[in-house]
Amino acid sequence: LPLWSAERSNLAGVQHVLLVLSGKGGVGKSTVATELALALRVAGKRVGILDVDLCGPSIPRMFRVQESAVHQCDSGWVPVFAHQDKSISLMSIGFLLEKPDDAVVWRGPKKNALIKQFVSDVAWGELDFLIVDTPPGTSDEHISTVEALRPHKPLGAILVTTPQAVSVGDVRRELTFCKKTGLRVLGIVENMSGFVCPHCSECTNIFSKGGGEELAKHAGVPFLGSVPLDPQLSQSLEDGRDFIQEFPKSSAFPALAHIAQQILDGTSPRSS
């Protein structure tokens, strides 16, 4: 019972939990999770990111806080704050590794135990959104995450794909996972949808186009939008800078703002 009551209190102040999923690696889940957090922050929301990608935790790097350590307080672990104003709080196994290059070579049960601990033992405080950045696929970690979060909050999933058929096929499996685990799909984001030339701003479709939109239509779920591949966006994430404040003229900016707005609309009380 004490564990259950600790869980209740640590997630009691969280309004919405969003899982960022994809059947495939390298489609930009962490990028979408980070940009979404920044866009929701611009909209005046308090946001947390829980990075459950245990083998490839990239969230600490994207917020330039990889040197930070996690501290304990009475109600559990204190998340790491990304900005002075404490508007984005983060938790990742990246903060718990002694050296940044350490690999997490664990069997399933140990990973699952850590994920349960991340859900129950982080003192998130009051948040409008907790965004969960997941590893690729539909592994143990996903099932553990969904099961650990399910008792607490309304959950929604955002599925990230790139335009080409191989990626879209893998995301289709993720839709099946959502159906089987009873996760509401808030929508599909097509990432790397064309390349924006930094010199002439023309957008070229490197991979093909429209796979994400087609899949959304086919599956009967919302299509949240396409985010172009913008070298400025990639570079600012590599350097841990706030893309949304730096490059408001980028074509990725309206795409990300539009996606964030739809999530705000989709999670507002009148629509539930």
C-alpha positions as CSV (number, residue, x, y, z in Angstrom):
1,L,0.0,0.0,0.0
2,P,2.7,2.6,0.8
3,L,4.1,2.2,-2.7
4,W,0.6,2.8,-4.2
5,S,0.0,5.9,-2.2
6,A,3.5,7.3,-3.2
7,E,2.6,6.7,-6.9
8,R,-0.7,8.4,-6.5
9,S,0.9,11.5,-4.9
10,N,3.8,11.7,-7.5
11,L,1.5,11.7,-10.5
12,A,-1.5,13.4,-8.9
13,G,-0.5,16.8,-10.2
14,V,0.0,15.6,-13.8
15,Q,-2.9,16.4,-16.1
16,H,-2.0,14.5,-19.3
17,V,0.4,11.8,-20.2
18,L,1.5,11.5,-23.8
19,L,3.6,8.6,-25.2
20,V,5.8,9.3,-28.2
21,L,6.0,6.0,-30.1
22,S,7.3,4.5,-33.3
23,G,7.9,1.0,-34.6
24,K,11.2,2.1,-35.9
25,G,14.4,3.6,-34.7
26,G,15.9,6.8,-36.1
27,V,12.6,8.5,-37.0
28,G,13.1,11.4,-34.6
29,K,11.0,10.4,-31.6
30,S,13.3,12.3,-29.2
31,T,13.3,15.3,-31.5
32,V,9.5,15.3,-31.7
33,A,9.3,14.9,-27.9
34,T,11.7,17.7,-27.3
35,E,10.2,20.1,-29.8
36,L,6.7,19.3,-28.6
37,A,7.8,20.1,-25.0
38,L,9.3,23.4,-26.1
39,A,6.1,24.3,-28.2
40,L,3.8,23.5,-25.3
41,R,6.0,25.6,-23.0
42,V,5.6,28.5,-25.4
43,A,1.9,28.0,-25.0
44,G,2.3,28.5,-21.3
45,K,2.1,24.9,-20.2
46,R,4.2,23.1,-17.6
47,V,5.9,20.1,-19.2
48,G,7.9,17.1,-18.1
49,I,9.7,14.6,-20.2
50,L,10.3,11.0,-19.0
51,D,12.9,9.3,-21.2
52,V,12.4,5.6,-21.0
53,D,14.7,4.8,-23.9
54,L,17.1,3.0,-21.6
55,C,19.7,2.0,-24.2
56,G,19.7,5.3,-26.1
57,P,18.8,8.1,-23.7
58,S,19.2,11.3,-25.8
59,I,16.9,13.7,-23.9
60,P,19.7,15.0,-21.5
61,R,21.9,15.9,-24.5
62,M,19.0,17.7,-26.3
63,F,18.5,20.0,-23.3
64,R,22.2,20.4,-22.6
65,V,21.9,19.0,-19.1
66,Q,23.8,15.8,-19.5
67,E,26.1,16.7,-16.6
68,S,23.2,17.0,-14.2
69,A,22.6,14.5,-11.4
70,V,19.4,13.3,-9.9
71,H,18.8,14.1,-6.2
72,Q,16.4,12.6,-3.6
73,C,13.7,14.4,-1.8
74,D,11.0,13.2,0.7
75,S,8.7,12.1,-2.1
76,G,11.3,10.5,-4.4
77,W,13.7,11.6,-7.1
78,V,13.8,15.3,-8.0
79,P,13.7,15.7,-11.8
80,V,16.3,17.8,-13.6
81,F,15.1,21.2,-14.7
82,A,16.0,22.3,-18.3
83,H,15.5,26.0,-17.9
84,Q,16.0,28.6,-15.1
85,D,12.2,29.1,-14.9
86,K,11.8,25.3,-14.2
87,S,9.1,25.1,-16.9
88,I,10.4,21.8,-18.3
89,S,11.5,19.0,-16.0
90,L,13.3,15.9,-17.2
91,M,14.0,12.3,-16.0
92,S,16.3,9.9,-17.9
93,I,18.6,7.0,-17.2
94,G,21.2,9.3,-18.7
95,F,21.3,11.1,-15.4
96,L,22.0,7.9,-13.5
97,L,24.9,6.6,-15.5
98,E,28.4,7.2,-14.0
99,K,29.9,7.9,-17.4
100,P,27.9,9.1,-20.5
101,D,29.3,6.3,-22.6
102,D,28.2,3.5,-20.2
103,A,25.9,1.0,-21.9
104,V,22.8,-0.3,-20.2
105,V,23.3,-4.1,-20.5
106,W,20.4,-5.4,-18.6
107,R,17.9,-8.1,-18.9
108,G,14.2,-7.3,-19.2
109,P,13.1,-7.6,-15.5
110,K,15.7,-5.1,-14.4
111,K,14.7,-2.6,-17.1
112,N,11.0,-3.1,-16.2
113,A,11.8,-2.4,-12.5
114,L,13.5,0.8,-13.4
115,I,10.6,2.0,-15.6
116,K,8.2,1.3,-12.7
117,Q,10.4,3.2,-10.4
118,F,10.6,6.2,-12.9
119,V,6.8,6.2,-12.9
120,S,6.3,6.0,-9.2
121,D,9.3,7.7,-7.6
122,V,9.8,10.9,-9.6
123,A,8.4,14.0,-7.8
124,W,7.0,15.7,-10.9
125,G,4.9,18.2,-9.0
126,E,2.2,20.1,-11.0
127,L,2.5,19.4,-14.8
128,D,0.1,20.0,-17.6
129,F,1.8,17.4,-19.8
130,L,4.2,14.5,-19.1
131,I,5.7,13.4,-22.4
132,V,7.2,9.9,-22.4
133,D,10.0,9.3,-25.0
134,T,10.0,5.6,-25.7
135,P,12.5,3.2,-27.4
136,P,11.8,1.9,-30.9
137,G,9.4,-1.0,-31.3
138,T,6.8,-2.7,-29.0
139,S,9.1,-4.2,-26.4
140,D,8.9,-5.1,-22.7
141,E,9.7,-1.5,-21.9
142,H,6.6,-0.3,-23.7
143,I,4.3,-2.7,-21.9
144,S,5.8,-1.9,-18.6
145,T,5.5,1.9,-19.2
146,V,1.8,1.6,-20.3
147,E,0.9,-0.7,-17.4
148,A,2.7,1.5,-14.8
149,L,1.0,4.7,-16.1
150,R,-2.4,3.3,-16.8
151,P,-3.9,3.6,-13.2
152,H,-3.1,7.2,-13.0
153,K,-3.9,9.4,-15.9
154,P,-5.6,9.7,-19.3
155,L,-3.0,8.4,-21.8
156,G,-2.6,9.4,-25.4
157,A,-0.1,8.2,-27.9
158,I,1.6,10.2,-30.7
159,L,3.1,8.0,-33.4
160,V,6.1,9.2,-35.4
161,T,7.0,8.0,-38.8
162,T,9.1,9.1,-41.7
163,P,7.5,9.2,-45.2
164,Q,8.8,6.0,-46.8
165,A,6.9,2.8,-46.9
166,V,9.2,0.8,-44.7
167,S,8.8,3.2,-41.8
168,V,5.1,3.5,-42.3
169,G,4.8,-0.3,-42.2
170,D,6.6,-0.4,-38.8
171,V,4.3,2.3,-37.4
172,R,1.3,0.3,-38.5
173,R,2.4,-2.4,-36.1
174,E,2.6,0.3,-33.4
175,L,-1.1,1.1,-34.1
176,T,-1.9,-2.5,-33.4
177,F,0.0,-2.2,-30.1
178,C,-2.0,0.8,-29.1
179,K,-5.2,-1.0,-29.9
180,K,-4.2,-4.1,-27.9
181,T,-3.1,-2.0,-24.9
182,G,-6.1,0.3,-25.1
183,L,-4.0,3.4,-25.8
184,R,-5.8,6.4,-27.4
185,V,-4.0,7.5,-30.5
186,L,-3.9,11.3,-30.6
187,G,-2.4,11.2,-34.0
188,I,0.5,10.6,-36.4
189,V,3.4,12.9,-37.1
190,E,5.3,12.5,-40.3
191,N,8.9,13.6,-39.5
192,M,11.7,14.4,-42.0
193,S,9.0,15.2,-44.5
194,G,11.2,16.8,-47.2
195,F,14.5,18.6,-46.8
196,V,14.6,22.4,-46.4
197,C,17.6,23.9,-48.2
198,P,19.3,26.4,-45.8
199,H,20.2,28.6,-48.7
200,C,17.1,28.9,-50.8
201,S,14.5,27.5,-48.4
202,E,13.1,25.1,-51.1
203,C,11.7,21.9,-49.8
204,T,12.8,18.6,-51.5
205,N,11.2,15.3,-50.8
206,I,14.2,13.0,-50.2
207,F,12.3,10.0,-48.9
208,S,8.9,10.3,-50.7
209,K,5.9,12.0,-49.4
210,G,2.6,11.5,-47.7
211,G,3.1,8.1,-46.1
212,G,2.1,9.3,-42.7
213,E,-1.0,11.0,-43.9
214,E,-2.1,8.0,-45.9
215,L,-1.6,5.7,-42.9
216,A,-3.6,8.1,-40.7
217,K,-6.4,8.1,-43.2
218,H,-6.3,4.3,-43.5
219,A,-6.3,3.8,-39.7
220,G,-8.9,6.4,-39.0
221,V,-6.7,8.4,-36.7
222,P,-5.8,12.1,-36.8
223,F,-2.9,13.3,-39.0
224,L,-1.2,15.9,-36.8
225,G,1.2,17.2,-39.5
226,S,4.5,16.9,-41.4
227,V,7.8,18.3,-40.0
228,P,10.4,19.0,-42.6
229,L,14.0,18.0,-42.2
230,D,15.6,21.3,-41.3
231,P,19.4,21.3,-40.8
232,Q,19.0,24.3,-38.4
233,L,16.6,22.2,-36.2
234,S,19.0,19.3,-36.2
235,Q,22.0,21.5,-35.3
236,S,20.2,23.3,-32.5
237,L,19.2,20.0,-31.0
238,E,22.7,18.7,-31.2
239,D,23.9,21.8,-29.3
240,G,21.0,21.7,-26.8
241,R,19.6,25.0,-27.9
242,D,16.0,26.2,-28.0
243,F,15.1,25.9,-31.7
244,I,11.7,27.5,-31.3
245,Q,13.2,30.7,-29.9
246,E,16.1,30.8,-32.3
247,F,14.5,30.1,-35.7
248,P,10.9,31.2,-35.7
249,K,11.1,31.7,-39.5
250,S,12.0,28.1,-40.2
251,S,9.4,26.0,-42.0
252,A,9.6,23.5,-39.2
253,F,8.3,26.1,-36.7
254,P,4.7,26.4,-38.0
255,A,4.5,22.6,-38.4
256,L,5.5,22.0,-34.7
257,A,3.3,24.8,-33.4
258,H,0.4,23.3,-35.4
259,I,1.0,19.9,-33.9
260,A,1.2,21.3,-30.4
261,Q,-2.1,23.2,-30.9
262,Q,-3.9,20.1,-32.0
263,I,-2.6,18.3,-28.9
264,L,-3.9,21.1,-26.7
265,D,-7.3,21.0,-28.5
266,G,-7.4,17.2,-28.3
267,T,-6.7,17.1,-24.6
268,S,-8.9,20.0,-23.5
269,P,-11.8,19.0,-21.2
270,R,-14.5,19.9,-23.7
271,S,-13.3,17.2,-26.2
272,S,-13.1,14.3,-23.7
